Amino acid sequence: MAREGLTVDAAPTALTLRTTLALGFVTFLLMLPETLPVPVLRGLVVDRFAVGERLAGVFMSANMIGALLAAPWLGGLVRRAGSRRRLAVAALLLDAVAMQSLAQMQDFAPFLLLRAVEGALHIAALTLVMSLVADAAGSRRGGALGCLGAGLTLGVATGAAIGGQLGKDDPLRTLHIASAVLAIAGLLAARLLPPDVAPAQPAARRGLLDAWRNVPAARAPLLVAFVERFTVGFFTTGFPLLLPGDEPADRARIGMLLGAFLYPFALLSWPFGRAAERWSRVGMVAIGSAVYGLGVMAVGVAPIGAMWLLMPLLGVSSAVMFVPSLLWLLDRAPGIDRTTAMAAFHGAGSLGFLVGPICCGQLIALGGAEGGVGYALAFGVAGLTEIGAALLVALGGRRR
């Protein structure tokens, strides 16, 4: 039986509520290591390898390059191996090995290459875990994926919040802890992941490209997804370098400020998603993008004290637009199945997160880090890009 491009599974759900919550915790553990090193980026990359801010941006993008290169091959690998469950566990354990190996690298070039390999292993593990749960949940797919999504966002927020404290004395400690967390996630996944069932839809290899070419109405929400993650890339690279000093207290403060941004985003995404069922999704995306863009511009020039107000504002405005932009895409792309639409949405976001750190590093270098000119330029460009997207959304919605 099919409805709106999705096939409903004939088999009953194989997941209990307890197992679903436990798998949400696995997803939390899977994502937490990705942002643990962010608050100590200067000590981990710039000071350790004696490179500039531009190459620090390349480091933050290298794992996304690995993810984008690995994604098209994942479907063929699953078909040959015959078990997503075994591959998911293997990817998690290998990711733990890669994280530990990053702490042992002495040269910058192999360090970057290994970072790309780690990104490929990470996206493989995340994709396989989510696809297994989606297929096993049956009619309860929405709640199960919602639980995984909550774990994902909270993992990102927690890693950024505690990474500065954990790495204040030794930035490499964040990599050691990340490796241990991924190993625990792999062991839990081996016990908790449901067995393989036939997926409702074959994985789309070119979801983003096909949606952009064949569904013109989907381009605006996909552009919003790209721009939003593009600006997030500025925070992962530029923000840890923006605050003055490299004392342990400064690293801890970076982590707490990033947490002040990410926790409101994580905790408010569900309420604003529910609000989008009643309110105008286009309006929420436009308002959220405009407020978020203004806040991003202010980050580059605001005093440190003002950051404690700016970061929660950025988190709230991000939550206002995140789920509504996804629902808006599903509204405007009825001609493609939801799996492809979701893949396109996350593909656009991943591409934005890949480009964002590189652009941030280039803009900081162009303006010069001394005196804060480069940071003001970088965050100004990021904020104006977001505001431009908000204007396009508002004008497009009014035209419709």
Stockholm file with secondary structure:
# STOCKHOLM 1.0

chainA/1-400         MAREGLTVDAAPTALTLRTTLALGFVTFLLMLPETLPVPVLRGLVVDRFAVGERLAGVFMSANMIGALLAAPWLGGLVRRAGSRRRLAVAALLLDAVAMQSLAQMQDFAPFLLLRAVEGALHIAALTLVMSLVADAAGSRRGGALGCLGAGLTLGVATGAAIGGQLGKDDPLRTLHIASAVLAIAGLLAARLLPPDVAPAQPAARRGLLDAWRNVPAARAPLLVAFVERFTVGFFTTGFPLLLPGDEPADRARIGMLLGAFLYPFALLSWPFGRAAERWSRVGMVAIGSAVYGLGVMAVGVAPIGAMWLLMPLLGVSSAVMFVPSLLWLLDRAPGIDRTTAMAAFHGAGSLGFLVGPICCGQLIALGGAEGGVGYALAFGVAGLTEIGAALLVALGGRRR
#=GR chainA/1-400 SS CEETTEECCSSCCCCCHHHHHHHHHHHHHHHHHHHTTGGGHIIIIIIHHTCCHHHHHHHHHHHHHHHHHHHHHHHHHHHHHCCHHHHHHHHHHHHHHHHHHHTTCCSHHHHHHHHHHHHHHHHHHHHHHHHHHHHHHGGGHHHHHHHHHHHHHHHHHHHHHHHHHHTSSCTTHHHHHHHHHHHHHHHHHHHHSCCCCCCSSCCCTTHHHHHHHHCGGGHHHHHHHHHHHHHHHHHHHHHHHHSSCCSHHHHHHHHHHHHHHHHHHHHHHHHHHHHTTTSCHHHHHHHHHHHHHHHHHHHTTSCHHHHHHHHHHHHHHHHHHHHHHHHHHHHHCTTSCHHHHHHHHHHHHHHHHHHHHHHHHHHHHHHCSGGGHHHHHHHHHHHHHHHHHHHHHHHHHHHC
#=GC SS_cons         CEETTEECCSSCCCCCHHHHHHHHHHHHHHHHHHHTTGGGHIIIIIIHHTCCHHHHHHHHHHHHHHHHHHHHHHHHHHHHHCCHHHHHHHHHHHHHHHHHHHTTCCSHHHHHHHHHHHHHHHHHHHHHHHHHHHHHHGGGHHHHHHHHHHHHHHHHHHHHHHHHHHTSSCTTHHHHHHHHHHHHHHHHHHHHSCCCCCCSSCCCTTHHHHHHHHCGGGHHHHHHHHHHHHHHHHHHHHHHHHSSCCSHHHHHHHHHHHHHHHHHHHHHHHHHHHHTTTSCHHHHHHHHHHHHHHHHHHHTTSCHHHHHHHHHHHHHHHHHHHHHHHHHHHHHCTTSCHHHHHHHHHHHHHHHHHHHHHHHHHHHHHHCSGGGHHHHHHHHHHHHHHHHHHHHHHHHHHHC
//
